[in-house]
Every structure is written in C-alpha cells, then in structure tokens.
Amino acid sequence: MRRKADLPRKQCAHCERPFTWRKKWARVWDDVKYCSQRCRRAPRLAAPQKDGAT
C-alpha cells in the first residue's frame, strides 16, 4: 500500500496549489491540469499588465 505522501503531485493551472494523484485519475493523469471542477470552470486569469506602458 502506498502512503499519500508517496503519490505523484502536480500544480493546479488555475489556483497554483499542489494536488495529489487520485485513483479516478489513473488513466488520464497526464491530461489532468486542475485540482477541482471549480478551478476548471473558473475564468482564466489574464496575465498581469505592466504599468509603465501608458
């Protein structure tokens, strides 16, 4: 049996928090980008703009 600390980890593309592998993601782990449905549905954050370009 594996310990939770030994499972693979990724960083969420939206909230940038780390999340660990789940059994339901076993077949699609390479495609998983978001930690939750909420992050997946959330609007994408725009890149910060530089203030000196006015």
KEDRENRO-266942 format. One record per residue (C-alpha): residue number from 0; residue in three letters; chain; x, z, y. Coordinates in nm, 4 decimals. Each point is the difference from the previous one (the first is absolute). Last residue first. Layout:
! KEDRENRO-266942
<pt><lumdo>NUM</lumdo><vovo>ALA</vovo><lumza>A</lumza><xx>X</xx><zz>Z</zz><yy>Y</yy></pt>
...
This chain:
! KEDRENRO-266942
<pt><lumdo>53</lumdo><vovo>THR</vovo><lumza>A</lumza><xx>0.0583</xx><zz>-2.0794</zz><yy>5.4281</yy></pt>
<pt><lumdo>52</lumdo><vovo>ALA</vovo><lumza>A</lumza><xx>0.2452</xx><zz>-0.0117</zz><yy>-0.2950</yy></pt>
<pt><lumdo>51</lumdo><vovo>GLY</vovo><lumza>A</lumza><xx>0.1720</xx><zz>0.3411</zz><yy>0.0410</yy></pt>
<pt><lumdo>50</lumdo><vovo>ASP</vovo><lumza>A</lumza><xx>-0.2696</xx><zz>0.1978</zz><yy>-0.1855</yy></pt>
<pt><lumdo>49</lumdo><vovo>LYS</vovo><lumza>A</lumza><xx>0.0867</xx><zz>-0.1326</zz><yy>-0.3467</yy></pt>
<pt><lumdo>48</lumdo><vovo>GLN</vovo><lumza>A</lumza><xx>-0.2934</xx><zz>-0.0444</zz><yy>-0.2313</yy></pt>
<pt><lumdo>47</lumdo><vovo>PRO</vovo><lumza>A</lumza><xx>-0.0530</xx><zz>0.2040</zz><yy>-0.3147</yy></pt>
<pt><lumdo>46</lumdo><vovo>ALA</vovo><lumza>A</lumza><xx>-0.1001</xx><zz>-0.2165</zz><yy>-0.2975</yy></pt>
<pt><lumdo>45</lumdo><vovo>ALA</vovo><lumza>A</lumza><xx>-0.3732</xx><zz>-0.0087</zz><yy>-0.0522</yy></pt>
<pt><lumdo>44</lumdo><vovo>LEU</vovo><lumza>A</lumza><xx>-0.1544</xx><zz>0.2348</zz><yy>-0.2535</yy></pt>
<pt><lumdo>43</lumdo><vovo>ARG</vovo><lumza>A</lumza><xx>-0.2019</xx><zz>-0.1689</zz><yy>-0.2723</yy></pt>
<pt><lumdo>42</lumdo><vovo>PRO</vovo><lumza>A</lumza><xx>-0.3632</xx><zz>0.0961</zz><yy>-0.0091</yy></pt>
<pt><lumdo>41</lumdo><vovo>ALA</vovo><lumza>A</lumza><xx>-0.0874</xx><zz>0.2504</zz><yy>-0.2721</yy></pt>
<pt><lumdo>40</lumdo><vovo>ARG</vovo><lumza>A</lumza><xx>-0.1493</xx><zz>-0.1349</zz><yy>-0.3235</yy></pt>
<pt><lumdo>39</lumdo><vovo>ARG</vovo><lumza>A</lumza><xx>0.3149</xx><zz>0.0453</zz><yy>-0.2118</yy></pt>
<pt><lumdo>38</lumdo><vovo>CYS</vovo><lumza>A</lumza><xx>0.0777</xx><zz>0.3368</zz><yy>0.1578</yy></pt>
<pt><lumdo>37</lumdo><vovo>ARG</vovo><lumza>A</lumza><xx>-0.3482</xx><zz>0.1298</zz><yy>-0.0835</yy></pt>
<pt><lumdo>36</lumdo><vovo>GLN</vovo><lumza>A</lumza><xx>0.0143</xx><zz>-0.1464</zz><yy>-0.3497</yy></pt>
<pt><lumdo>35</lumdo><vovo>SER</vovo><lumza>A</lumza><xx>0.3068</xx><zz>0.2138</zz><yy>-0.0677</yy></pt>
<pt><lumdo>34</lumdo><vovo>CYS</vovo><lumza>A</lumza><xx>0.3803</xx><zz>0.0074</zz><yy>-0.0264</yy></pt>
<pt><lumdo>33</lumdo><vovo>TYR</vovo><lumza>A</lumza><xx>0.0477</xx><zz>-0.3616</zz><yy>0.1043</yy></pt>
<pt><lumdo>32</lumdo><vovo>LYS</vovo><lumza>A</lumza><xx>0.2413</xx><zz>-0.2699</zz><yy>-0.1176</yy></pt>
<pt><lumdo>31</lumdo><vovo>VAL</vovo><lumza>A</lumza><xx>-0.0693</xx><zz>-0.0389</zz><yy>-0.3741</yy></pt>
<pt><lumdo>30</lumdo><vovo>ASP</vovo><lumza>A</lumza><xx>0.1109</xx><zz>-0.3443</zz><yy>-0.1239</yy></pt>
<pt><lumdo>29</lumdo><vovo>ASP</vovo><lumza>A</lumza><xx>0.2989</xx><zz>0.1141</zz><yy>-0.2097</yy></pt>
<pt><lumdo>28</lumdo><vovo>TRP</vovo><lumza>A</lumza><xx>-0.2108</xx><zz>0.2806</zz><yy>-0.1511</yy></pt>
<pt><lumdo>27</lumdo><vovo>VAL</vovo><lumza>A</lumza><xx>-0.2626</xx><zz>-0.2470</zz><yy>-0.1279</yy></pt>
<pt><lumdo>26</lumdo><vovo>ARG</vovo><lumza>A</lumza><xx>-0.0170</xx><zz>0.0739</zz><yy>-0.3732</yy></pt>
<pt><lumdo>25</lumdo><vovo>ALA</vovo><lumza>A</lumza><xx>0.0669</xx><zz>0.3752</zz><yy>0.0213</yy></pt>
<pt><lumdo>24</lumdo><vovo>TRP</vovo><lumza>A</lumza><xx>-0.2094</xx><zz>0.0542</zz><yy>0.3160</yy></pt>
<pt><lumdo>23</lumdo><vovo>LYS</vovo><lumza>A</lumza><xx>-0.2749</xx><zz>0.1943</zz><yy>-0.1849</yy></pt>
<pt><lumdo>22</lumdo><vovo>LYS</vovo><lumza>A</lumza><xx>0.2706</xx><zz>0.2330</zz><yy>-0.1353</yy></pt>
<pt><lumdo>21</lumdo><vovo>ARG</vovo><lumza>A</lumza><xx>0.1075</xx><zz>0.0996</zz><yy>0.3480</yy></pt>
<pt><lumdo>20</lumdo><vovo>TRP</vovo><lumza>A</lumza><xx>0.3455</xx><zz>-0.0426</zz><yy>0.1548</yy></pt>
<pt><lumdo>19</lumdo><vovo>THR</vovo><lumza>A</lumza><xx>0.0897</xx><zz>0.2215</zz><yy>0.2928</yy></pt>
<pt><lumdo>18</lumdo><vovo>PHE</vovo><lumza>A</lumza><xx>-0.0679</xx><zz>-0.0140</zz><yy>0.3724</yy></pt>
<pt><lumdo>17</lumdo><vovo>PRO</vovo><lumza>A</lumza><xx>0.2288</xx><zz>0.0275</zz><yy>0.3029</yy></pt>
<pt><lumdo>16</lumdo><vovo>ARG</vovo><lumza>A</lumza><xx>-0.1555</xx><zz>-0.0083</zz><yy>0.3463</yy></pt>
<pt><lumdo>15</lumdo><vovo>GLU</vovo><lumza>A</lumza><xx>0.0504</xx><zz>-0.3090</zz><yy>0.2170</yy></pt>
<pt><lumdo>14</lumdo><vovo>CYS</vovo><lumza>A</lumza><xx>-0.3620</xx><zz>0.0094</zz><yy>0.1240</yy></pt>
<pt><lumdo>13</lumdo><vovo>HIS</vovo><lumza>A</lumza><xx>-0.0631</xx><zz>-0.3737</zz><yy>-0.0368</yy></pt>
<pt><lumdo>12</lumdo><vovo>ALA</vovo><lumza>A</lumza><xx>0.2527</xx><zz>-0.1525</zz><yy>-0.2414</yy></pt>
<pt><lumdo>11</lumdo><vovo>CYS</vovo><lumza>A</lumza><xx>0.0014</xx><zz>0.3160</zz><yy>-0.2152</yy></pt>
<pt><lumdo>10</lumdo><vovo>GLN</vovo><lumza>A</lumza><xx>0.3458</xx><zz>0.0977</zz><yy>-0.1283</yy></pt>
<pt><lumdo>9</lumdo><vovo>LYS</vovo><lumza>A</lumza><xx>0.0725</xx><zz>-0.0225</zz><yy>-0.3697</yy></pt>
<pt><lumdo>8</lumdo><vovo>ARG</vovo><lumza>A</lumza><xx>0.0834</xx><zz>0.2447</zz><yy>-0.2800</yy></pt>
<pt><lumdo>7</lumdo><vovo>PRO</vovo><lumza>A</lumza><xx>0.0792</xx><zz>-0.0275</zz><yy>-0.3705</yy></pt>
<pt><lumdo>6</lumdo><vovo>LEU</vovo><lumza>A</lumza><xx>-0.0837</xx><zz>0.3022</zz><yy>-0.2202</yy></pt>
<pt><lumdo>5</lumdo><vovo>ASP</vovo><lumza>A</lumza><xx>0.2631</xx><zz>0.2675</zz><yy>-0.0763</yy></pt>
<pt><lumdo>4</lumdo><vovo>ALA</vovo><lumza>A</lumza><xx>-0.1432</xx><zz>0.2628</zz><yy>0.2376</yy></pt>
<pt><lumdo>3</lumdo><vovo>LYS</vovo><lumza>A</lumza><xx>-0.3350</xx><zz>-0.0317</zz><yy>-0.1761</yy></pt>
<pt><lumdo>2</lumdo><vovo>ARG</vovo><lumza>A</lumza><xx>0.1615</xx><zz>0.1107</zz><yy>-0.3256</yy></pt>
<pt><lumdo>1</lumdo><vovo>ARG</vovo><lumza>A</lumza><xx>-0.0020</xx><zz>-0.2422</zz><yy>-0.2867</yy></pt>
<pt><lumdo>0</lumdo><vovo>MET</vovo><lumza>A</lumza><xx>-0.1239</xx><zz>0.0870</zz><yy>-0.3473</yy></pt>
